């Protein structure tokens, strides 16, 4: 069940310089898209958390969950993934190649982050906050701790790997809701009457 089978068409006037010398062609409306409201996903009972394993692709996940690799578009829409090359996690091999190409030295310091600090059993500074190299934590008693106890260095490779790992956590629409979601999607993709309207699945694009 391909995504483009459900996307409406537009009649588009194609020309180089003079539109009167052009001709109308029918193409898919690739700019049409729906988005799931971000606040709905975490609490919705129709979705479940999923952690993408190394080497998995949208089509392989769709096949494992729905028995149809053509339903990969549902996974992409649910997670608002617009560019699968940028928004989907890289494999370990691709990540290594990417880092090697982007940085002269993958082990160099990219930035520094705070270490967790507590006082009387209470956390007073969270870990993972970006700070400068000169950052030193000062306790409520006025004692300044050393660099090693205040912050840690994050390498170029670690920075890119962490970003890549964040992309692995996605939401999956439960199989029992696929038919309902597809029905809603088709309804939302239909055109409504306007000056460009031809049918629910076709409109003319006025340049």
N, C-alpha and C positions, 0 to 999 in steps of 0.2 A: 504494500500500500504506500506508494511513493508520495512524498510531500507535494511535488508539482502536479500530481493528479488532482489535488484539491485546491490548488491556487488558481484564481481567476485570471482571465486574459485581458489584455488591452490592445486596442487597435492604435498603432503608433505611426505617425507620419515620418518617414525616413527621407532625408534629403541632405545634400552637401552645402549648397549656398542658397539656392532659391527653392523655397518650399513648394512653389508651383510646378517644379520639375521633379518633385519627390513622388513617392508612392506609399500607400498605407500597407503596413505589415502587421500581422497578429502575433503578439509575443506574450509570454507569461509576465504577470505583474510581480516582478521579483522584489519590489519595494513594500509589498503588503506583508504585514506581520502582526501577530498578537503577542502580548506579554502577560505572564502570570504576575499578579501583584505580589511583591516580595514578602509582605507581611502575612500573606495567606499560607505560604509554604510550610514554615516550621510547625504550625499547629493543625494543619489539615490532615484528616484521617485518610484521605485519598492518596497520600504520598508516603514514601518511606525513604530513609537515608540509605545512601549507597556510596561505597568507597571504590573508586576506579583502580583496578589493579594494573600493574605495569604491562603495557602492550594492548590493553583493551581499547576498542574503538566504539563509537556510538552505535554502529551497525551490529557489532558483536554483542554488546550489552542488550540491544533491542531483541536480538535473536534469542539470547538466553532467557530474557524476561517474558517476551511476547510470542516467541516462535516465528518472528517475522523481522528480518533485518531491515526491511523497508519502513519500519516504524521508528527508525532512528530520529526522525524529525520531531517526534513527541518528546524524546529525551532532550533534544537541543532546545526546543521551545520552553519546556518546563524550567530549564536552567538558564534561560535567556542567553544561550550561546549563539553568537552571531557569526563568529569566525572560528571554525573548528581548529584551525592551525594555531591560533593564538590563545583560545579559551579552553581548549582541551589539554590535559596534561601530556607532556612529552614523555616518551619512553626514556629509560636511563641512558641508552646509547645516544639518542638524539639530544638529550640534555647535555651530555658530556661534550658532544660536538658543538653545540650552541655556545656553551661556556668558553670552550677553547677558542672559538672564533671571535667572541665578543670581548674577551679579556686577555691582556698580555700575560698575566699571571693569575690563575684561578685562586691561588692561595693568599693573594694580597687582601688586606683589610678593606671591606666594602663600607662598613660603618660599625658603630659601637652600640650596644644595648645594655640597659640597666640589669643588674642582678636584683632578685627579690630581697627586700629589707624588711625586717620585723622589729617590733618594740613591744616588750611584755606580752609576746605571743600574738600580737596583732600585726598584720601586714600594713606597712605604712608607705611602701613603694613597690609597685608591681614590676615584675621582670618584663623584658622585651620592649621597653620604651627606648626609642632612638635618642642617643645623646652624643655629645662630642667626645673626642679622645681625652680631653682634659677633665672630664666629669669625675668628681669624687663625692661620695655620699657622706653627709654630715649627720650624725646621730642627734636625737633630741637633747643629749647631754653636751653637744657641741664637739664631739670627737669626729674628726675627719678620717674616714677609712681609706685604705690604699686603693690604687687603681684596680688591682686584682680582685678586691672585695666589693668594688663599686659597679664595675661594668665589665662586659666581655666583648671581645672582637668577633665580628661576623665576617667571614671571608666572602669573596665574590661568589665562589661555588656554593657556599651554604646559603647565601642570599637567594640565588637563582633556584636552588633546590627547594628551599622553603616555599617560594612562590609557586613552584610547580606542584608541591604537595597540597597546597591549599585548593588547587583546582580539582583534586581527586574526590573531594567531598561534594556529592550532588544529591539531587532528589530524583526518585523514580516514581512515576505514576503506577499505582497498583493495576495489574492486568484486568481486574474486574471493572475498571473505570475507563478502559480504552475506548469502547464503543461510544460512551457518553461524551468523552472528551473530543473524539473525532466529529461527532454530530455538532457539538458546540463550535468547534473550529470551522467546520464547513459553513455554518450559519454566519459566523463573524466575518468570514472571507467574502461573502456575497456583497455585491454592490447594491446600493439603494438608489431609487429614482433621482436623477439629476440631469443637468444639461448634457452630460457625457454618457448617460445611461443607455445601454442597448438591451442587455438582459442582466439577470442576477450574476452571471458569470463572465460578462463582457461589457467593456465600456470603451469609448473613444478618448484618447488622450489629446487634448488641444494644446499644441505647442505655443 
